[in-house]
Amino acid sequence: MTATGSVTPGTYDPTMSDLQVDVVRSKRRKRTAQAYMSEGRLKVMVPFGLAPDEEARLVESLVARVDRKVSSRQVDLMQRARHLAMRYGLPEPATIEWSDRQTTRWGSCTPTEGTVRVSNRLATMPGWVLDSVLIHEMAHLEQPNHGPEFKALVGRYELSERAKGYLMAVGERRTT
């Protein structure tokens, strides 16, 4: 048996996302939750009988994950990286991609292969923050460590310190 309906008022704040959310409470579902897009709406499947605060937390988490995926599809990372590389005199990556597996880092780079990966958590953040992470990772293509030469490359971006502070604040918010 399942109960379908819009999100119960007071359990999930729909202003947190532009997605239309339907919560499906299933008696067959015991421990897992799932979200998928269907007919332009986000269907969130949760176990029946969850405490309202736990349900709200699950729904919020799944909506945020889908929001990041949708947002990341709208950004052409390679085009953005090329523009930044040209503007700030940095090497272009051979490949660059979003990663939904990076939960503790904002980005990573493999200089020997010229690959850059960027956490899709950045997809919903301001563009200047994403640019800062891209510049940081592209600087690793030239300087693999965080020495003075690397810092000089990253320092070419006028908003790098501001973005660093922004990411620190976001990181602290996630751990509290």
C-alpha positions, -999 to 999 in steps of 0.1 A, spaced: 0 0 0 12 35 -8 1 69 1 8 96 -24 4 133 -20 21 167 -20 45 172 8 29 177 42 30 213 53 55 219 80 77 189 71 95 201 40 100 237 29 92 237 -9 109 271 -13 142 253 -10 139 241 -46 121 250 -79 112 213 -83 76 202 -78 78 174 -52 55 145 -45 62 123 -15 51 86 -19 49 68 15 51 31 10 44 4 36 65 -20 15 96 2 17 113 -4 50 147 15 52 155 31 19 144 63 2 146 71 -35 139 100 -58 133 102 -95 118 126 -121 85 117 -136 64 139 -158 82 170 -147 78 163 -110 102 149 -85 88 117 -69 103 109 -35 97 74 -22 100 70 16 90 43 41 55 47 55 53 59 91 86 78 93 87 105 120 79 139 103 113 154 111 131 123 97 109 123 66 116 160 61 154 154 64 152 126 38 131 146 14 154 176 17 185 155 12 171 138 -19 157 171 -34 191 187 -29 208 158 -47 185 159 -77 187 197 -77 225 195 -80 222 170 -109 198 192 -128 219 223 -122 251 207 -132 237 197 -166 232 234 -173 269 243 -170 293 235 -198 324 229 -176 348 226 -206 338 259 -221 340 276 -187 374 261 -181 387 271 -215 376 307 -209 392 308 -174 424 292 -187 428 317 -214 419 347 -192 442 337 -163 471 321 -183 465 285 -171 467 252 -189 434 237 -202 424 203 -188 422 174 -213 389 164 -196 367 180 -170 336 165 -155 311 168 -126 314 142 -99 286 133 -75 310 110 -56 331 139 -42 316 146 -8 346 158 11 364 178 -16 353 205 -40 375 193 -68 404 171 -77 430 170 -105 453 143 -120 480 164 -135 497 135 -153 465 128 -172 452 164 -174 419 155 -158 398 176 -135 368 165 -115 345 190 -98 319 182 -71 284 187 -83 277 204 -50 292 234 -67 265 235 -93 241 254 -71 267 278 -58 275 312 -73 295 311 -105 325 329 -90 328 301 -65 328 275 -92 353 295 -111 376 296 -81 376 259 -78 382 254 -115 412 278 -114 425 260 -83 423 226 -101 438 240 -134 467 255 -115 475 219 -104 480 210 -140 510 233 -139 520 230 -102 510 197 -86 517 209 -50 505 239 -30 538 258 -30 545 295 -37 543 291 -75 509 274 -72 496 301 -48 507 327 -73 487 310 -101 456 308 -80 461 343 -68 456 356 -103 419 352 -97 407 383 -79 379 364 -60 399 334 -49 401 344 -12 364 354 -11 355 320 -27 377 302 -2 359 319 27 325 311 11 334 274 8 347 273 44 314 287 56 294 262 35 316 233 49 311 244 85 273 246 79 273 210 67 292 197 98 271 215 124 
